[in-house]
């Protein structure tokens, strides 16, 4: 589906589908853009013992 829609991530696939099919406005996306960071490997393993 990523290739067919010509996007880089599944997040972009979901965003595009919501915009096109559900009519969700563009201003509903990217509210936290630049304020949050991706999970690191340390974050993923943090609570495992």
mmCIF file of the N, C-alpha and C atoms, coordinates in Angstrom:
data_MODEL
# 
_entry.id   MODEL 
# 
loop_
_atom_site.group_PDB 
_atom_site.id 
_atom_site.type_symbol 
_atom_site.label_atom_id 
_atom_site.label_alt_id 
_atom_site.label_comp_id 
_atom_site.label_asym_id 
_atom_site.label_entity_id 
_atom_site.label_seq_id 
_atom_site.pdbx_PDB_ins_code 
_atom_site.Cartn_x 
_atom_site.Cartn_y 
_atom_site.Cartn_z 
_atom_site.occupancy 
_atom_site.B_iso_or_equiv 
_atom_site.pdbx_formal_charge 
_atom_site.auth_seq_id 
_atom_site.auth_comp_id 
_atom_site.auth_asym_id 
_atom_site.auth_atom_id 
_atom_site.pdbx_PDB_model_num 
ATOM 1   N N  . UNK A 1 1  ? 0.816   -1.183 0.000  1.00 0.00 ? 1  UNK A N  1 
ATOM 2   C CA . UNK A 1 1  ? 0.000   0.000  0.000  1.00 0.00 ? 1  UNK A CA 1 
ATOM 3   C C  . UNK A 1 1  ? 0.869   1.260  0.000  1.00 0.00 ? 1  UNK A C  1 
ATOM 4   N N  . UNK A 1 2  ? 2.011   1.197  0.712  1.00 0.00 ? 2  UNK A N  1 
ATOM 5   C CA . UNK A 1 2  ? 2.929   2.344  0.721  1.00 0.00 ? 2  UNK A CA 1 
ATOM 6   C C  . UNK A 1 2  ? 3.392   2.666  -0.690 1.00 0.00 ? 2  UNK A C  1 
ATOM 7   N N  . UNK A 1 3  ? 3.766   1.637  -1.435 1.00 0.00 ? 3  UNK A N  1 
ATOM 8   C CA . UNK A 1 3  ? 4.244   1.851  -2.804 1.00 0.00 ? 3  UNK A CA 1 
ATOM 9   C C  . UNK A 1 3  ? 3.138   2.411  -3.685 1.00 0.00 ? 3  UNK A C  1 
ATOM 10  N N  . UNK A 1 4  ? 1.954   1.835  -3.552 1.00 0.00 ? 4  UNK A N  1 
ATOM 11  C CA . UNK A 1 4  ? 0.835   2.268  -4.389 1.00 0.00 ? 4  UNK A CA 1 
ATOM 12  C C  . UNK A 1 4  ? 0.458   3.728  -4.119 1.00 0.00 ? 4  UNK A C  1 
ATOM 13  N N  . UNK A 1 5  ? 0.566   4.149  -2.855 1.00 0.00 ? 5  UNK A N  1 
ATOM 14  C CA . UNK A 1 5  ? 0.215   5.521  -2.488 1.00 0.00 ? 5  UNK A CA 1 
ATOM 15  C C  . UNK A 1 5  ? 1.411   6.462  -2.586 1.00 0.00 ? 5  UNK A C  1 
ATOM 16  N N  . UNK A 1 6  ? 2.601   5.891  -2.869 1.00 0.00 ? 6  UNK A N  1 
ATOM 17  C CA . UNK A 1 6  ? 3.829   6.671  -3.019 1.00 0.00 ? 6  UNK A CA 1 
ATOM 18  C C  . UNK A 1 6  ? 4.161   7.475  -1.758 1.00 0.00 ? 6  UNK A C  1 
ATOM 19  N N  . UNK A 1 7  ? 4.155   6.771  -0.615 1.00 0.00 ? 7  UNK A N  1 
ATOM 20  C CA . UNK A 1 7  ? 4.517   7.392  0.661  1.00 0.00 ? 7  UNK A CA 1 
ATOM 21  C C  . UNK A 1 7  ? 5.614   6.567  1.318  1.00 0.00 ? 7  UNK A C  1 
ATOM 22  N N  . UNK A 1 8  ? 6.269   7.147  2.322  1.00 0.00 ? 8  UNK A N  1 
ATOM 23  C CA . UNK A 1 8  ? 7.428   6.506  2.944  1.00 0.00 ? 8  UNK A CA 1 
ATOM 24  C C  . UNK A 1 8  ? 7.092   5.652  4.164  1.00 0.00 ? 8  UNK A C  1 
ATOM 25  N N  . UNK A 1 9  ? 5.982   5.944  4.848  1.00 0.00 ? 9  UNK A N  1 
ATOM 26  C CA . UNK A 1 9  ? 5.687   5.223  6.084  1.00 0.00 ? 9  UNK A CA 1 
ATOM 27  C C  . UNK A 1 9  ? 4.208   4.854  6.167  1.00 0.00 ? 9  UNK A C  1 
ATOM 28  N N  . UNK A 1 10 ? 3.909   3.919  7.052  1.00 0.00 ? 10 UNK A N  1 
ATOM 29  C CA . UNK A 1 10 ? 2.515   3.549  7.272  1.00 0.00 ? 10 UNK A CA 1 
ATOM 30  C C  . UNK A 1 10 ? 1.751   4.682  7.952  1.00 0.00 ? 10 UNK A C  1 
ATOM 31  N N  . UNK A 1 11 ? 2.444   5.503  8.714  1.00 0.00 ? 11 UNK A N  1 
ATOM 32  C CA . UNK A 1 11 ? 1.804   6.689  9.292  1.00 0.00 ? 11 UNK A CA 1 
ATOM 33  C C  . UNK A 1 11 ? 1.264   7.587  8.184  1.00 0.00 ? 11 UNK A C  1 
ATOM 34  N N  . UNK A 1 12 ? 2.050   7.747  7.126  1.00 0.00 ? 12 UNK A N  1 
ATOM 35  C CA . UNK A 1 12 ? 1.614   8.568  5.996  1.00 0.00 ? 12 UNK A CA 1 
ATOM 36  C C  . UNK A 1 12 ? 0.437   7.922  5.267  1.00 0.00 ? 12 UNK A C  1 
ATOM 37  N N  . UNK A 1 13 ? 0.423   6.588  5.184  1.00 0.00 ? 13 UNK A N  1 
ATOM 38  C CA . UNK A 1 13 ? -0.705  5.877  4.575  1.00 0.00 ? 13 UNK A CA 1 
ATOM 39  C C  . UNK A 1 13 ? -1.975  6.176  5.364  1.00 0.00 ? 13 UNK A C  1 
ATOM 40  N N  . UNK A 1 14 ? -1.896  6.039  6.679  1.00 0.00 ? 14 UNK A N  1 
ATOM 41  C CA . UNK A 1 14 ? -3.057  6.287  7.539  1.00 0.00 ? 14 UNK A CA 1 
ATOM 42  C C  . UNK A 1 14 ? -3.518  7.728  7.417  1.00 0.00 ? 14 UNK A C  1 
ATOM 43  N N  . UNK A 1 15 ? -2.574  8.647  7.466  1.00 0.00 ? 15 UNK A N  1 
ATOM 44  C CA . UNK A 1 15 ? -2.907  10.066 7.353  1.00 0.00 ? 15 UNK A CA 1 
ATOM 45  C C  . UNK A 1 15 ? -3.615  10.355 6.031  1.00 0.00 ? 15 UNK A C  1 
ATOM 46  N N  . UNK A 1 16 ? -3.089  9.817  4.942  1.00 0.00 ? 16 UNK A N  1 
ATOM 47  C CA . UNK A 1 16 ? -3.686  10.055 3.627  1.00 0.00 ? 16 UNK A CA 1 
ATOM 48  C C  . UNK A 1 16 ? -5.084  9.459  3.536  1.00 0.00 ? 16 UNK A C  1 
ATOM 49  N N  . UNK A 1 17 ? -5.264  8.246  4.072  1.00 0.00 ? 17 UNK A N  1 
ATOM 50  C CA . UNK A 1 17 ? -6.584  7.620  4.050  1.00 0.00 ? 17 UNK A CA 1 
ATOM 51  C C  . UNK A 1 17 ? -7.593  8.426  4.862  1.00 0.00 ? 17 UNK A C  1 
ATOM 52  N N  . UNK A 1 18 ? -7.172  8.906  6.015  1.00 0.00 ? 18 UNK A N  1 
ATOM 53  C CA . UNK A 1 18 ? -8.072  9.713  6.840  1.00 0.00 ? 18 UNK A CA 1 
ATOM 54  C C  . UNK A 1 18 ? -8.468  11.009 6.142  1.00 0.00 ? 18 UNK A C  1 
ATOM 55  N N  . UNK A 1 19 ? -7.525  11.615 5.466  1.00 0.00 ? 19 UNK A N  1 
ATOM 56  C CA . UNK A 1 19 ? -7.822  12.853 4.738  1.00 0.00 ? 19 UNK A CA 1 
ATOM 57  C C  . UNK A 1 19 ? -8.778  12.585 3.576  1.00 0.00 ? 19 UNK A C  1 
ATOM 58  N N  . UNK A 1 20 ? -8.449  11.569 2.769  1.00 0.00 ? 20 UNK A N  1 
ATOM 59  C CA . UNK A 1 20 ? -9.204  11.312 1.546  1.00 0.00 ? 20 UNK A CA 1 
ATOM 60  C C  . UNK A 1 20 ? -10.559 10.657 1.798  1.00 0.00 ? 20 UNK A C  1 
ATOM 61  N N  . UNK A 1 21 ? -10.588 9.634  2.633  1.00 0.00 ? 21 UNK A N  1 
ATOM 62  C CA . UNK A 1 21 ? -11.805 8.833  2.793  1.00 0.00 ? 21 UNK A CA 1 
ATOM 63  C C  . UNK A 1 21 ? -12.714 9.323  3.918  1.00 0.00 ? 21 UNK A C  1 
ATOM 64  N N  . UNK A 1 22 ? -12.129 9.810  5.004  1.00 0.00 ? 22 UNK A N  1 
ATOM 65  C CA . UNK A 1 22 ? -12.940 10.216 6.152  1.00 0.00 ? 22 UNK A CA 1 
ATOM 66  C C  . UNK A 1 22 ? -13.147 11.722 6.220  1.00 0.00 ? 22 UNK A C  1 
ATOM 67  N N  . UNK A 1 23 ? -12.434 12.457 5.379  1.00 0.00 ? 23 UNK A N  1 
ATOM 68  C CA . UNK A 1 23 ? -12.606 13.902 5.357  1.00 0.00 ? 23 UNK A CA 1 
ATOM 69  C C  . UNK A 1 23 ? -12.028 14.622 6.563  1.00 0.00 ? 23 UNK A C  1 
ATOM 70  N N  . UNK A 1 24 ? -11.038 14.014 7.204  1.00 0.00 ? 24 UNK A N  1 
ATOM 71  C CA . UNK A 1 24 ? -10.391 14.651 8.355  1.00 0.00 ? 24 UNK A CA 1 
ATOM 72  C C  . UNK A 1 24 ? -9.525  15.796 7.837  1.00 0.00 ? 24 UNK A C  1 
ATOM 73  N N  . UNK A 1 25 ? -9.691  17.010 8.381  1.00 0.00 ? 25 UNK A N  1 
ATOM 74  C CA . UNK A 1 25 ? -8.921  18.163 7.889  1.00 0.00 ? 25 UNK A CA 1 
ATOM 75  C C  . UNK A 1 25 ? -7.421  18.043 8.163  1.00 0.00 ? 25 UNK A C  1 
ATOM 76  N N  . UNK A 1 26 ? -6.617  18.618 7.280  1.00 0.00 ? 26 UNK A N  1 
ATOM 77  C CA . UNK A 1 26 ? -5.157  18.560 7.385  1.00 0.00 ? 26 UNK A CA 1 
ATOM 78  C C  . UNK A 1 26 ? -4.634  19.150 8.682  1.00 0.00 ? 26 UNK A C  1 
ATOM 79  N N  . UNK A 1 27 ? -5.326  20.149 9.222  1.00 0.00 ? 27 UNK A N  1 
ATOM 80  C CA . UNK A 1 27 ? -4.824  20.787 10.445 1.00 0.00 ? 27 UNK A CA 1 
ATOM 81  C C  . UNK A 1 27 ? -4.957  19.893 11.673 1.00 0.00 ? 27 UNK A C  1 
ATOM 82  N N  . UNK A 1 28 ? -5.561  18.721 11.514 1.00 0.00 ? 28 UNK A N  1 
ATOM 83  C CA . UNK A 1 28 ? -5.655  17.764 12.618 1.00 0.00 ? 28 UNK A CA 1 
ATOM 84  C C  . UNK A 1 28 ? -4.377  16.928 12.739 1.00 0.00 ? 28 UNK A C  1 
ATOM 85  N N  . UNK A 1 29 ? -3.485  17.039 11.768 1.00 0.00 ? 29 UNK A N  1 
ATOM 86  C CA . UNK A 1 29 ? -2.248  16.266 11.761 1.00 0.00 ? 29 UNK A CA 1 
ATOM 87  C C  . UNK A 1 29 ? -1.059  17.162 12.053 1.00 0.00 ? 29 UNK A C  1 
ATOM 88  N N  . UNK A 1 30 ? -0.065  16.617 12.736 1.00 0.00 ? 30 UNK A N  1 
ATOM 89  C CA . UNK A 1 30 ? 1.179   17.337 12.950 1.00 0.00 ? 30 UNK A CA 1 
ATOM 90  C C  . UNK A 1 30 ? 1.166   18.326 14.095 1.00 0.00 ? 30 UNK A C  1 
ATOM 91  N N  . UNK A 1 31 ? 0.219   18.193 15.007 1.00 0.00 ? 31 UNK A N  1 
ATOM 92  C CA . UNK A 1 31 ? 0.123   19.116 16.140 1.00 0.00 ? 31 UNK A CA 1 
ATOM 93  C C  . UNK A 1 31 ? 1.402   19.099 16.967 1.00 0.00 ? 31 UNK A C  1 
ATOM 94  N N  . UNK A 1 32 ? 1.971   17.915 17.179 1.00 0.00 ? 32 UNK A N  1 
ATOM 95  C CA . UNK A 1 32 ? 3.179   17.782 17.999 1.00 0.00 ? 32 UNK A CA 1 
ATOM 96  C C  . UNK A 1 32 ? 4.453   17.687 17.168 1.00 0.00 ? 32 UNK A C  1 
ATOM 97  N N  . UNK A 1 33 ? 4.358   17.928 15.882 1.00 0.00 ? 33 UNK A N  1 
ATOM 98  C CA . UNK A 1 33 ? 5.525   17.797 15.008 1.00 0.00 ? 33 UNK A CA 1 
ATOM 99  C C  . UNK A 1 33 ? 6.650   18.710 15.494 1.00 0.00 ? 33 UNK A C  1 
ATOM 100 N N  . UNK A 1 34 ? 7.826   18.130 15.694 1.00 0.00 ? 34 UNK A N  1 
ATOM 101 C CA . UNK A 1 34 ? 8.969   18.902 16.166 1.00 0.00 ? 34 UNK A CA 1 
ATOM 102 C C  . UNK A 1 34 ? 9.074   18.964 17.682 1.00 0.00 ? 34 UNK A C  1 
ATOM 103 N N  . UNK A 1 35 ? 8.007   18.581 18.387 1.00 0.00 ? 35 UNK A N  1 
ATOM 104 C CA . UNK A 1 35 ? 8.028   18.628 19.850 1.00 0.00 ? 35 UNK A CA 1 
ATOM 105 C C  . UNK A 1 35 ? 8.235   17.253 20.471 1.00 0.00 ? 35 UNK A C  1 
ATOM 106 N N  . UNK A 1 36 ? 8.004   16.218 19.709 1.00 0.00 ? 36 UNK A N  1 
ATOM 107 C CA . UNK A 1 36 ? 8.208   14.874 20.227 1.00 0.00 ? 36 UNK A CA 1 
ATOM 108 C C  . UNK A 1 36 ? 9.269   14.179 19.386 1.00 0.00 ? 36 UNK A C  1 
ATOM 109 N N  . UNK A 1 37 ? 9.901   13.171 19.970 1.00 0.00 ? 37 UNK A N  1 
ATOM 110 C CA . UNK A 1 37 ? 10.935  12.444 19.241 1.00 0.00 ? 37 UNK A CA 1 
ATOM 111 C C  . UNK A 1 37 ? 10.540  10.979 19.116 1.00 0.00 ? 37 UNK A C  1 
ATOM 112 N N  . UNK A 1 38 ? 11.182  10.285 18.199 1.00 0.00 ? 38 UNK A N  1 
ATOM 113 C CA . UNK A 1 38 ? 10.911  8.871  17.997 1.00 0.00 ? 38 UNK A CA 1 
ATOM 114 C C  . UNK A 1 38 ? 11.459  8.073  19.169 1.00 0.00 ? 38 UNK A C  1 
ATOM 115 N N  . UNK A 1 39 ? 10.902  6.879  19.366 1.00 0.00 ? 39 UNK A N  1 
ATOM 116 C CA . UNK A 1 39 ? 11.404  5.989  20.398 1.00 0.00 ? 39 UNK A CA 1 
ATOM 117 C C  . UNK A 1 39 ? 12.810  5.526  20.041 1.00 0.00 ? 39 UNK A C  1 
ATOM 118 N N  . UNK A 1 40 ? 13.655  5.410  21.053 1.00 0.00 ? 40 UNK A N  1 
ATOM 119 C CA . UNK A 1 40 ? 15.003  4.891  20.850 1.00 0.00 ? 40 UNK A CA 1 
ATOM 120 C C  . UNK A 1 40 ? 15.038  3.433  21.289 1.00 0.00 ? 40 UNK A C  1 
ATOM 121 N N  . UNK A 1 41 ? 16.106  2.746  20.972 1.00 0.00 ? 41 UNK A N  1 
ATOM 122 C CA . UNK A 1 41 ? 16.268  1.363  21.404 1.00 0.00 ? 41 UNK A CA 1 
ATOM 123 C C  . UNK A 1 41 ? 16.228  1.280  22.928 1.00 0.00 ? 41 UNK A C  1 
ATOM 124 N N  . UNK A 1 42 ? 16.826  2.247  23.609 1.00 0.00 ? 42 UNK A N  1 
ATOM 125 C CA . UNK A 1 42 ? 16.821  2.290  25.075 1.00 0.00 ? 42 UNK A CA 1 
ATOM 126 C C  . UNK A 1 42 ? 15.391  2.385  25.608 1.00 0.00 ? 42 UNK A C  1 
ATOM 127 N N  . UNK A 1 43 ? 14.560  3.199  24.970 1.00 0.00 ? 43 UNK A N  1 
ATOM 128 C CA . UNK A 1 43 ? 13.163  3.333  25.385 1.00 0.00 ? 43 UNK A CA 1 
ATOM 129 C C  . UNK A 1 43 ? 12.424  2.009  25.267 1.00 0.00 ? 43 UNK A C  1 
ATOM 130 N N  . UNK A 1 44 ? 12.692  1.283  24.224 1.00 0.00 ? 44 UNK A N  1 
ATOM 131 C CA . UNK A 1 44 ? 11.989  0.021  23.983 1.00 0.00 ? 44 UNK A CA 1 
ATOM 132 C C  . UNK A 1 44 ? 12.358  -1.044 25.006 1.00 0.00 ? 44 UNK A C  1 
ATOM 133 N N  . UNK A 1 45 ? 13.576  -1.015 25.488 1.00 0.00 ? 45 UNK A N  1 
ATOM 134 C CA . UNK A 1 45 ? 14.043  -2.046 26.413 1.00 0.00 ? 45 UNK A CA 1 
ATOM 135 C C  . UNK A 1 45 ? 14.010  -1.597 27.872 1.00 0.00 ? 45 UNK A C  1 
ATOM 136 N N  . UNK A 1 46 ? 13.560  -0.400 28.126 1.00 0.00 ? 46 UNK A N  1 
ATOM 137 C CA . UNK A 1 46 ? 13.624  0.239  29.434 1.00 0.00 ? 46 UNK A CA 1 
ATOM 138 C C  . UNK A 1 46 ? 12.993  -0.558 30.575 1.00 0.00 ? 46 UNK A C  1 
ATOM 139 N N  . UNK A 1 47 ? 11.794  -1.093 30.387 1.00 0.00 ? 47 UNK A N  1 
ATOM 140 C CA . UNK A 1 47 ? 11.068  -1.729 31.487 1.00 0.00 ? 47 UNK A CA 1 
ATOM 141 C C  . UNK A 1 47 ? 11.143  -3.248 31.484 1.00 0.00 ? 47 UNK A C  1 
ATOM 142 N N  . UNK A 1 48 ? 12.071  -3.799 30.766 1.00 0.00 ? 48 UNK A N  1 
ATOM 143 C CA . UNK A 1 48 ? 12.202  -5.262 30.727 1.00 0.00 ? 48 UNK A CA 1 
ATOM 144 C C  . UNK A 1 48 ? 13.257  -5.718 31.719 1.00 0.00 ? 48 UNK A C  1 
ATOM 145 N N  . UNK A 1 49 ? 12.912  -6.729 32.454 1.00 0.00 ? 49 UNK A N  1 
ATOM 146 C CA . UNK A 1 49 ? 13.861  -7.313 33.422 1.00 0.00 ? 49 UNK A CA 1 
ATOM 147 C C  . UNK A 1 49 ? 14.119  -8.762 33.141 1.00 0.00 ? 49 UNK A C  1 
# 
